[in-house]
Amino acid sequence: MNKHMQKQRNKIKYLKVNPNYGFTTTSEKQNESSFSVSSSAVGAKLRRGFTTPNEGQSERSRSVFLSAGVAKPSMGFTLIELLVSLTLFTVVIVMAVGTLLVLIDANTKAQNMQEAMTNLTFALDSMTREIRTGSGYYCDNSGAFAHNKGNDETADCWTGDRSISIVEGGSSLTEYSGGNRITYRLNTGSTVIERKIGNGSWLPITSDALEIEEMKITVRNSDTFSSSSNTLQPTVTIYIRGKAGTLENVDTSFSIQTTITRRIRDL
């Protein structure tokens, strides 16, 4: 009895010091109820397979990322794309090669023409200088025996022949050649222009790169005043036509003509 009463007194004293002991305020009850509700709701969602808004957003982002195929490797070009590319490349290469071939052909023709003109100019200069200072113009079609003619023998060829023989104006070339005549002719077999000094051999004065197809030498008024009272100076016209170049389909055709008048007065 006394013990029970003593316990009651102690309890009353503790309640006076801690008035809230054993009691729960309204706010504490609301917090406890919200915590219990949210805990139960989360447990229910987890049991039913639901996720929070943040978790749902992450799941949606991950699904979009995978569906966009970012992580998938590149598949390369299709067969049609490769065929179109190869066709365009082939067209460009063909056009470029065609242009290059045209340029090479034009350059080769220019070089052939330059070589032809250089060689032909040298040959014509030699012929022109010796004919202008010479005399006794004798023209025939072969030149085989023209070098054996006398100094006063002359012959015109108004229609044009392949050979001409002249008496040298000096003796620098024919002094030790057994004759004083210089003869030029077209060798139709080798298609070159040849020169013969005195009784020597025929020597070409044009290169093998030149193919002389035609040479016509026209001589007028070759007779002297003393033999025929001709007062006109002798004139010689040389016409040459041919091709330059040794490569097929890149040869260059040319034609050239010059007229020479005798420098020394024909008496």
Buried (B, 14 or more C-beta within 10 A) or exposed (E): EEEEEEEEEEEEEEEEEEEEEEEEEEEEEEEEEEEEEEEEEEEEEEEEEEEEEEEEEEEEEEEEEEEEEEEEEEEEEEEEEEEEEEEEEEEEEEEEEEEEEEEEEEEBBEBBBEBBBEBBEEBBEBBBEBBBBBBBBBBBEEBEEBBEBEEEBBBBBEEBBBBBBBBBBEEEBBEEBEBBBBBBBBBEEBBBBBBBBBEBEBEBBBBEBBBBBBBBBBBBBBBBEEEEEBEEEBBBBBBBBBBBBEEEEBBBEBEBEBEBEBEEEBE
